[in-house]
C-alpha cells in the first residue's frame, strides 16, 4: 500500500462502470487521497456516472466531487481546476485518462476521414495538453511538487493496422510526457505515461463494433479479441483495470520519486522492451 494521505487527485474520464478512470480513482482513494473526478456529463447512459463514483470514494472514507467538462475545451478545463481548488485548495496528482471512443477512426488510412482523425487528436492529445498545462501552472504557483500521469497505450509504442489515428495520438502522449518531465523536473514535479494493453472495459465494446468483420456480430468479435490477447500474454490473462490502477498508485506515491519521463507498459508481457 502507498500512503497518499492529505493528497488531492484529479482523474479525468472517470464515469465508466468498468472503466479505467473509475478504477484509478478508487485505488487512489483507498490509498488516502481525496478526489475530483471528471467526465463529460452526468448523463452517463450505460456507464456508472460520476455521482456513483463519488459515493464509492466517500464509502472509502475520502472526500470527492464530480467536475463535468470537455477536456479538449480550455475554458472548461480551467473551470475544473478552479472548482477543485475551491473545494480542496490544491491538486497533487493529475491522471489524464479521458479518451476518444473507438469508432470511425478504426479504418485503413486510405479510408480515414479527416474529421475522424481530428476528433481523436482533439480528445487524446489536446485534452492531455490542456489538463497538464492548467494543473502544472497551479503546481508551479504553489511552489512545486506533484505528479502527472498520462494514459497512453501499447499502441503508443507499436503501430497497429486500422489504429493509425489512435496510435498517432498515443505516441504523441508519450512524447509530450517526456518533454513535460524535462520542463517540470527541476520543480519537483514528476510526469509519467502508462501504456496499458487491451483492457476489458466499455472501450472494448466500441472497438469490437468498429472492427468486427462483415457478417460477424460485435459480441462474437469482442470475445475473439479477448481470447487472442490472453493467448499472447506470458502471464495468461487480460490486462485488468486494477493492474493499471496499482501502477498509477505507485507512480503517485513517493516510492517513485526518482523516476520521471518513463513510459510503463502494463500488458502482461505481450510487449517487452
Rosetta blueprint (number, residue, H / E / L):
1 X L
2 X L
3 X L
4 X L
5 X L
6 X L
7 X L
8 X E
9 X E
10 X E
11 X E
12 X L
13 X L
14 X L
15 X L
16 X L
17 X L
18 X L
19 X L
20 X H
21 X H
22 X H
23 X H
24 X H
25 X H
26 X H
27 X H
28 X H
29 X H
30 X H
31 X L
32 X L
33 X L
34 X E
35 X E
36 X E
37 X E
38 X E
39 X E
40 X L
41 X L
42 X L
43 X L
44 X L
45 X L
46 X L
47 X L
48 X L
49 X L
50 X H
51 X H
52 X H
53 X H
54 X H
55 X H
56 X H
57 X H
58 X H
59 X H
60 X L
61 X L
62 X L
63 X L
64 X E
65 X E
66 X E
67 X E
68 X E
69 X L
70 X L
71 X L
72 X L
73 X L
74 X H
75 X H
76 X H
77 X H
78 X H
79 X H
80 X H
81 X H
82 X H
83 X H
84 X H
85 X H
86 X H
87 X H
88 X H
89 X L
90 X L
91 X L
92 X L
93 X E
94 X E
95 X E
96 X E
97 X L
98 X L
99 X L
100 X L
101 X L
102 X L
103 X L
104 X L
105 X L
106 X L
107 X L
108 X L
109 X H
110 X H
111 X H
112 X L
113 X L
114 X H
115 X H
116 X H
117 X H
118 X H
119 X H
120 X H
121 X H
122 X H
123 X H
124 X H
125 X H
126 X H
127 X H
128 X H
129 X H
130 X H
131 X H
132 X H
133 X H
134 X H
135 X H
136 X H
137 X H
138 X H
139 X H
140 X H
141 X H
142 X L
143 X L
144 X L
145 X L
146 X E
147 X E
148 X E
149 X E
150 X E
151 X E
152 X L
153 X L
154 X H
155 X H
156 X H
157 X L
158 X L
159 X L
160 X L
161 X L
162 X L
163 X L
164 X H
165 X H
166 X H
167 X H
168 X H
169 X H
170 X H
171 X H
172 X H
173 X H
174 X H
175 X H
176 X H
177 X H
178 X H
179 X H
180 X H
181 X H
182 X H
183 X H
184 X H
185 X H
186 X L
187 X L
188 X L
189 X E
190 X E
191 X E
192 X E
193 X E
194 X E
195 X E
196 X E
197 X L
198 X L
199 X E
200 X L
201 X L
202 X H
203 X H
204 X H
205 X H
206 X H
207 X H
208 X H
209 X H
210 X H
211 X H
212 X L
213 X L
214 X L
215 X L
216 X L
217 X L
218 X H
219 X H
220 X H
221 X H
222 X H
223 X H
224 X H
225 X H
226 X H
227 X H
228 X H
229 X H
230 X H
231 X H
232 X H
233 X L
234 X L
235 X L
236 X L
237 X L
238 X L
239 X E
240 X L
241 X H
242 X H
243 X H
244 X H
245 X H
246 X H
247 X H
248 X H
249 X H
250 X H
251 X H
252 X H
253 X L
254 X H
255 X H
256 X H
257 X L
258 X L
259 X L
260 X L
261 X L
262 X L
263 X E
264 X E
265 X E
266 X E
267 X L
268 X L
269 X L
270 X L
271 X L
272 X L
273 X L
